[in-house]
């Protein structure tokens, strides 16, 4: 008969897919107390690795995080204590620490980051706009203004008001196209491209109108940018996806039916001041296939001629941009609010109105639509994941770690950015 000590022990096999924290090959199954939880298991791994400074780890069994003791897990799943449990360990995501808040006069609708590691930052490392240690945060607000902030929570640049070439109503989305260009869109049905200029002394940075893009017939709620191809994608409440050029010379004339009512027929530039005018252009294409407002759109991470769009009609569509045609539709059970590409997994993460994140395989060869469902939020998930399946933003602002493969995440150098009412918060 087994002794009480033997009954309280369980054999585990520790593995990881991260080479830098892998155990020596000679380490085989380990006999541990069945009351061990994450902390004790983490201490065990640190002891085996002989880490001078302990590293917190999380543990997965069959792809699920261990949230209880080993004994509770065995009991819940009807597993014998004589079974060897295979535990995968990953570096734990440390809860963010509040660094600074950025106060706005109205609701904050969108944010983006310009840093050494951001997509836009890597395209302008030689300019004054992006220098090491000079991270910038771009925010869009319902007051119709764009603001660029430094890490001391100071506004370094603000876009013009409506009377001087700015948005005429609330801004819904904004992105850095590069270190010298910004895109924005809003409820005034326009997509706008701005020139952003920062000086080496940060004394006179500016955001100036470059081109206004017309074509949508309802609010433009989300944007995606691809600087190498000079393309912008927009998601609109008019059920369409817009394709635009950031270059005035490549874009067609703006459709007269979409121009502001105070623009006379045949006029191609809008006066915004005594000596300033803004070019007005149309779309390269308006992609129509959704039967409800389009909530989000992204470029395929490995092919900028392919795009994915999400809609309130429950569908994820794949578009061939050169031919402006939908090549695949993946229907889900809920309205989709946001998208984020997970290139290492060949998946797209979609935030839903059902308070969860759905991982969708967009490939035509996929045998199933939904690869995994991540639950835990207490409200809808309208803000795209800011790190690769590591965290997600929601209306309830609950930040939760998300895990699909190995727990790896690339954190922006300025940390995580949260939007709460009229306040922008930076976490590290």
C-alpha positions, 0 to 999 in steps of 0.5 A: 500500500502506498504511503501518505507521502507517496500519495501526495506526490506527482511526477511532472515533466517540465518542457519549454519552447523558449531555448533561453530558459530550457532545462538541461537535457539530462533533467527528466521527470521530477517528483513534486508535492501535489500541493504545488502551485505556480509559485512553487513550480516557478521556484523549482524551475529557477532552482534547476536553472540556477538563476541568480535573480528569480524569474516568474514563470507560468505553467500550461497543461494541454494548452491551459494555464495552471490556475490551481494546485496540481492536486486540484487539477488532477481531481478536476480532470479525473487524472490519476496521481500516478500519471506523469503530467507534462507541464510547459513553462513560459515567462510570466507576464508581469502586471503593468505598473502605471507610469503617467496619464495624459489628460484630454478635453474629450473622449480618447478614441485611438492611440499609436506609438512612434518608437525605435521598435514601432513599424513607423519608427523603423522607417525614419530612424535618420530623421529628427522625428524619430531619434533613440530615446524620443518616443512619441504617443499619438492620440485622437480625440472626440474633440476633433484633434490629434495630439503628439505627446512626449513621455513627460505627458506634454503635448508637443504638437496638435493638429489644426482645428476645423477652421484651419484644415482639421477634422470637422467632427470626432476623430475615430482612428489614427496611425503613424504612417511613418515618422513624418506622416500621420493618417486619421479618420472620423465621423466627418467621413474623411480619411486625412493624411498629415505631415508631421515634423519634429525638430531636434530641440522639440521647440516647434513640432507641427502637424499640418494637413497634406491631403483629404480623402473622400469617398465614404458615406458614413463614419470611418472607424478604423485604419490600417497603413502600409508605408512601403506601398503608400497605401491606407485601408479604412473601415467604414460604417457604410459597409465598405472598405476603402483603399487609398494612396498617401501620394496625391499624384497617385490618387484620383479626383475626389467624387463631387458627391462626397465633398463638403456642401460648401465646396463648389463644383469643380473646385479641387482644393479647400481653402483653410487659411489665407495662404493654405489649401489642402488637396482633396482626392478620392479612393483607389477602390471601395470594397463592398461585400459586407452587409453591416458596418465594417469595424476593423481592417488590416493588411496581411502581415506577409503580403500587403496585397491581401487584406482582412476586414471584420464586420458587425455582420459576423464575417471576416473577409479576405480581400485581394487588393489588386483586383478589389475582390473578396476571395474568402469569407469566414462567418462566426457566431458574433459581431466582430469589432477588432482585428490583430494579425498573429503571423507566427500562428497564421491566425487572426485575432478578432475581438467580439461583442460576446466578450471574448477573442476569437482566433480565426484561421483565414487560410482557404485550406483551413479545415475549421474557422475558429482555432481557439476562443479566449474568454475572460473579459466582462465587456465587448472587445473593441480595441485590437490587441496591442501585443501579439496575443499577450494583452487586449483592451476592452471597454471595461479596460480589463487587461488580461494575458492571452496565450496561444502558443508559447507566451512570447510577447514583444512589448513596445518600448513605451509599454502598454497604452490604455484609453479610459474616458478622457485619459490616456494612461501609459503602463510599463 
